């Protein structure tokens, strides 16, 4: 899981001016928000409209986010009020001088200090691993037709120099609307991975998700099954390219993409190999409970954490099992309200159980993608894989905990009678396979590293070994 869990980190901010003969606070302001043990530098660009109203946009350089629009700016006397309805957040600050604002950012029942100073001091993070042109290989824009779905998928095919046919691999992205580079928080891990593997002698195909980038289709209504259909079409396209050795075409998936890789490989036993990066091997209901525990166990006291996990687990099971969406939504809302009734107002705030959060949870658990994902069990597909399989998980992955999923992956492959699998923990790597300090999603955009060289080498060396 990647973008579905990052909405907390995308912060929209706006500002107002002093009421008494104000000099508009136009220009740039910067500060750092401390969230989950990490700092997020923010830059605000404020401009004055002809009617005297203020507007603003925000950059979060370490997250690779720029030009984020601000919705409302309000000022009363020397106090600043920031209303961010779409993410359930607010900011209240006070001008303490011509170049300083002190205030509190409030979101999800929590409050964070946010001090601002005049100027755009924060700088965009470097991404030194991103390759630069000219590349020592061929790069071609391609279109893959998924005739079953009636959509076209756009992507990039990179092919090594030299006489073919070449071994090849299809890269499959994680959850959320991803482009072909799996761009997230300023990083392009699939661009880095495709470049590395092509230099190692593999042709690599990567695609924009349906409804994303240049690909057709509707992302919002799609489920993992639909993305598997897209992956199947891309796999068959890749096998039939004249520069490709069709007997040496494999699949590599990250996060949800690992589920897709296993699904397609289970249907096509001729798949040369499968690489599972941060893939879960337990049902979605179990994964998301473990994920919530990993993300919040250092933020909440044990008793409150257990109450929170019990609530979410019950809601996840309803979303996974109740066929009627309206009935499921009503039950999910009722569970939330019953849980809140047993808590003090302070406990509700500590757990982030606000009215707005309730609406968000009901909406998220009612989406077609989430309902399918929660109900999906990856084990049956894994139990059909006879070809070489490499499964890697980082030890600091808080989204797909390795302690839960690597043993489950191995159990399923053993049940398949697979003798050609490799299961490996990657020390100190997070969900994106970056060398991490905390593993928190808040840290992803702050790290210079896009994809740990050690992980790249493990994947490349293993793939070369199975196709030689």
RARA-V311307 format. One record per residue. RES is the residue in one small letter. SS is DSSP state (~ for helix, > for strand, _ for the rest). PHI is phi as a letter, one per 20 degrees, with the letter a starting at -180 (none if undefined). PSI is psi in whole degrees, 0 to 359 (NA if undefined). Layout:
res: (RES & RES)
ss: (SS & SS)
phi: (PHI & PHI)
psi: (PSI & PSI)
This chain:
res: (x & x & x & x & x & x & x & x & x & x & x & x & x & x & x & x & x & x & x & x & x & x & x & x & x & x & x & x & x & x & x & x & x & x & x & x & x & x & x & x & x & x & x & x & x & x & x & x & x & x & x & x & x & x & x & x & x & x & x & x & x & x & x & x & x & x & x & x & x & x & x & x & x & x & x & x & x & x & x & x & x & x & x & x & x & x & x & x & x & x & x & x & x & x & x & x & x & x & x & x & x & x & x & x & x & x & x & x & x & x & x & x & x & x & x & x & x & x & x & x & x & x & x & x & x & x & x & x & x & x & x & x & x & x & x & x & x & x & x & x & x & x & x & x & x & x & x & x & x & x & x & x & x & x & x & x & x & x & x & x & x & x & x & x & x & x & x & x & x & x & x & x & x & x & x & x & x & x & x & x & x & x & x & x & x & x & x & x & x & x & x & x & x & x & x & x & x & x & x & x & x & x & x & x & x & x & x & x & x & x & x & x & x & x & x & x & x & x & x & x & x & x & x & x & x & x & x & x & x & x & x & x & x & x & x & x & x & x & x & x & x & x & x & x & x & x & x & x & x & x & x & x & x & x & x & x & x & x & x & x & x & x & x & x & x & x & x & x & x & x & x & x & x & x & x & x & x & x & x & x & x & x & x & x & x & x & x & x & x & x & x & x & x & x & x & x & x & x & x & x & x & x & x & x & x & x & x & x & x & x & x & x & x & x & x & x & x & x & x & x & x & x & x & x & x & x & x & x & x & x & x & x & x & x & x & x & x & x & x & x & x & x & x & x & x & x & x & x & x & x & x & x & x & x & x & x & x & x & x & x & x & x & x & x & x & x & x & x & x & x & x & x & x & x & x & x & x & x & x & x & x & x & x & x & x & x & x & x & x & x & x & x & x & x & x & x & x & x & x & x & x & x & x & x & x & x & x & x & x & x & x & x & x & x & x & x & x & x & x & x & x & x & x & x & x & x & x & x & x & x & x & x & x & x & x & x & x & x & x & x & x & x & x & x & x & x & x & x & x & x & x & x & x & x & x & x & x & x & x & x & x & x & x & x & x & x & x & x)
ss: (_ & _ & ~ & ~ & ~ & _ & ~ & ~ & ~ & _ & _ & _ & _ & _ & _ & _ & _ & _ & _ & _ & _ & _ & _ & _ & _ & _ & > & > & > & > & > & > & > & > & > & _ & _ & > & > & > & > & > & > & > & > & > & > & > & _ & _ & _ & _ & _ & > & > & > & > & > & > & > & ~ & ~ & ~ & _ & > & > & > & > & > & _ & _ & _ & > & > & > & > & _ & _ & > & > & > & > & > & > & ~ & ~ & ~ & _ & > & > & > & > & > & > & > & > & > & _ & _ & > & > & > & > & > & > & > & > & _ & _ & > & > & > & > & > & > & > & > & > & _ & _ & _ & _ & _ & _ & _ & _ & _ & _ & _ & _ & _ & _ & _ & _ & _ & _ & > & > & > & > & > & > & > & > & > & > & _ & _ & _ & _ & > & > & > & > & > & > & > & > & > & > & _ & _ & _ & _ & _ & > & > & > & > & > & > & > & _ & _ & _ & _ & _ & _ & _ & _ & _ & _ & > & > & _ & _ & > & > & ~ & ~ & ~ & ~ & ~ & ~ & ~ & ~ & ~ & ~ & ~ & _ & _ & _ & > & > & > & > & > & _ & _ & _ & _ & _ & _ & _ & _ & _ & _ & _ & _ & _ & _ & _ & _ & ~ & ~ & ~ & ~ & ~ & ~ & ~ & ~ & ~ & ~ & ~ & ~ & ~ & ~ & ~ & ~ & _ & _ & _ & _ & > & > & > & > & > & > & > & > & > & > & > & _ & ~ & ~ & ~ & ~ & ~ & ~ & ~ & ~ & ~ & ~ & ~ & ~ & _ & _ & _ & _ & _ & > & > & > & > & > & _ & _ & _ & _ & _ & _ & ~ & ~ & ~ & ~ & ~ & ~ & ~ & ~ & ~ & ~ & ~ & ~ & ~ & _ & _ & _ & _ & _ & ~ & ~ & ~ & ~ & ~ & ~ & ~ & ~ & ~ & ~ & ~ & ~ & ~ & ~ & ~ & ~ & ~ & ~ & ~ & ~ & _ & _ & _ & ~ & ~ & ~ & ~ & ~ & ~ & ~ & ~ & ~ & ~ & ~ & ~ & ~ & ~ & ~ & ~ & ~ & _ & _ & _ & ~ & ~ & ~ & ~ & ~ & ~ & _ & _ & _ & _ & ~ & ~ & ~ & ~ & ~ & ~ & ~ & ~ & ~ & ~ & ~ & _ & _ & ~ & ~ & ~ & ~ & ~ & ~ & ~ & ~ & _ & _ & _ & ~ & ~ & ~ & ~ & _ & _ & _ & _ & _ & > & > & > & > & > & > & > & _ & _ & _ & _ & _ & _ & _ & ~ & ~ & ~ & ~ & ~ & ~ & ~ & ~ & ~ & ~ & ~ & ~ & ~ & ~ & _ & _ & _ & _ & _ & > & > & > & > & > & > & _ & _ & > & _ & _ & _ & _ & _ & > & _ & _ & _ & _ & _ & ~ & ~ & ~ & ~ & ~ & ~ & _ & _ & _ & _ & _ & _ & ~ & ~ & ~ & ~ & ~ & ~ & ~ & ~ & ~ & ~ & ~ & ~ & ~ & ~ & ~ & _)
phi: (none & c & f & f & d & d & f & f & e & e & d & d & c & b & c & c & d & f & e & e & l & f & e & g & e & f & o & d & c & c & a & c & e & e & c & l & n & c & d & d & f & c & c & d & d & d & c & d & e & f & e & n & e & e & c & b & c & c & d & c & g & f & e & m & d & c & m & f & f & d & e & b & c & b & c & c & l & d & d & d & c & d & d & c & f & f & d & m & c & b & c & c & c & c & f & d & r & f & c & b & c & d & a & c & e & c & a & l & m & c & c & c & f & b & d & c & c & f & o & d & f & f & d & f & f & f & c & f & e & f & f & c & f & f & e & e & a & e & c & c & f & c & c & d & e & e & f & f & e & m & c & d & d & e & a & c & d & d & c & f & f & o & f & e & f & d & f & b & b & d & e & c & f & e & f & n & f & d & e & f & e & l & f & b & l & n & e & c & f & f & f & f & f & f & f & f & f & f & f & e & o & d & f & c & d & c & c & f & g & g & m & c & l & e & e & e & n & d & f & f & e & e & d & g & f & f & f & f & f & f & f & f & f & f & f & f & f & f & f & e & e & f & e & d & e & f & e & c & d & d & c & c & c & d & l & g & g & f & f & f & g & f & g & f & f & f & e & c & f & f & g & f & a & c & d & d & d & l & e & e & c & d & g & g & f & f & f & f & f & f & f & f & f & f & f & d & f & e & d & c & f & g & f & f & g & f & f & f & f & f & f & f & f & f & f & f & f & f & f & f & d & f & f & e & f & f & f & f & f & f & f & f & f & f & f & f & f & f & f & f & f & e & d & f & g & f & f & f & f & f & e & m & e & e & f & f & f & f & f & f & f & f & f & f & f & e & f & g & f & f & f & f & f & f & e & f & d & f & g & g & f & f & f & d & e & d & f & g & c & d & c & c & c & f & f & d & f & e & e & c & g & f & f & e & e & f & f & f & f & f & g & f & f & f & f & f & m & f & d & c & d & c & d & b & e & d & g & m & d & e & f & e & m & e & f & c & e & d & n & f & g & f & e & g & f & e & e & f & f & e & b & g & g & f & f & g & f & g & f & f & f & f & f & f & f & e & d & f)
psi: (130 & 274 & 336 & 338 & 10 & 6 & 331 & 333 & 346 & 96 & 131 & 131 & 142 & 168 & 159 & 178 & 171 & 145 & 331 & 107 & 56 & 143 & 117 & 141 & 53 & 159 & 200 & 142 & 147 & 154 & 178 & 130 & 125 & 117 & 126 & 44 & 6 & 165 & 135 & 102 & 137 & 144 & 131 & 130 & 113 & 133 & 159 & 127 & 166 & 330 & 5 & 356 & 155 & 146 & 162 & 155 & 162 & 144 & 141 & 87 & 319 & 344 & 358 & 22 & 126 & 154 & 28 & 123 & 149 & 141 & 320 & 137 & 128 & 143 & 135 & 116 & 238 & 15 & 143 & 132 & 122 & 119 & 118 & 74 & 324 & 339 & 13 & 41 & 162 & 155 & 133 & 120 & 167 & 133 & 120 & 0 & 177 & 340 & 28 & 138 & 127 & 135 & 186 & 132 & 128 & 128 & 139 & 33 & 7 & 159 & 136 & 136 & 138 & 106 & 138 & 149 & 156 & 138 & 160 & 64 & 326 & 145 & 152 & 143 & 143 & 147 & 75 & 342 & 347 & 128 & 154 & 147 & 155 & 143 & 151 & 39 & 170 & 138 & 125 & 134 & 132 & 163 & 127 & 128 & 121 & 90 & 327 & 325 & 348 & 34 & 159 & 139 & 129 & 146 & 191 & 132 & 123 & 134 & 131 & 155 & 160 & 168 & 133 & 199 & 151 & 151 & 157 & 162 & 142 & 127 & 133 & 124 & 166 & 189 & 161 & 162 & 103 & 141 & 180 & 335 & 2 & 47 & 126 & 124 & 42 & 354 & 153 & 72 & 326 & 335 & 315 & 316 & 316 & 319 & 314 & 312 & 327 & 321 & 340 & 359 & 8 & 137 & 141 & 129 & 130 & 144 & 152 & 137 & 156 & 138 & 11 & 147 & 234 & 6 & 148 & 181 & 174 & 111 & 321 & 329 & 1 & 151 & 178 & 326 & 321 & 318 & 328 & 324 & 319 & 318 & 321 & 317 & 320 & 322 & 314 & 325 & 314 & 319 & 332 & 12 & 137 & 335 & 0 & 138 & 104 & 346 & 357 & 47 & 124 & 179 & 137 & 122 & 144 & 131 & 241 & 329 & 331 & 324 & 319 & 317 & 315 & 320 & 311 & 318 & 327 & 329 & 332 & 87 & 346 & 356 & 129 & 324 & 163 & 131 & 122 & 108 & 115 & 42 & 143 & 149 & 13 & 161 & 154 & 324 & 317 & 320 & 313 & 332 & 314 & 323 & 314 & 320 & 314 & 323 & 329 & 357 & 337 & 356 & 338 & 147 & 152 & 316 & 316 & 323 & 316 & 320 & 317 & 315 & 322 & 319 & 309 & 320 & 317 & 318 & 319 & 318 & 324 & 312 & 327 & 334 & 330 & 117 & 327 & 117 & 318 & 318 & 319 & 315 & 318 & 318 & 320 & 317 & 318 & 318 & 320 & 315 & 322 & 320 & 317 & 326 & 338 & 2 & 152 & 159 & 323 & 318 & 322 & 318 & 319 & 327 & 359 & 25 & 67 & 168 & 320 & 321 & 324 & 316 & 320 & 315 & 314 & 316 & 315 & 317 & 357 & 354 & 147 & 318 & 312 & 319 & 318 & 315 & 317 & 326 & 345 & 132 & 115 & 342 & 315 & 320 & 318 & 327 & 357 & 358 & 117 & 344 & 169 & 135 & 132 & 125 & 120 & 137 & 140 & 146 & 348 & 23 & 114 & 351 & 324 & 84 & 130 & 328 & 330 & 320 & 329 & 315 & 323 & 324 & 313 & 320 & 316 & 319 & 324 & 321 & 333 & 349 & 20 & 125 & 3 & 40 & 155 & 124 & 127 & 131 & 142 & 107 & 134 & 17 & 145 & 195 & 331 & 6 & 38 & 149 & 119 & 158 & 313 & 332 & 353 & 142 & 334 & 342 & 340 & 308 & 345 & 344 & 137 & 322 & 134 & 320 & 119 & 128 & 325 & 321 & 319 & 316 & 318 & 314 & 311 & 314 & 318 & 315 & 318 & 324 & 326 & 346 & 358 & NA)
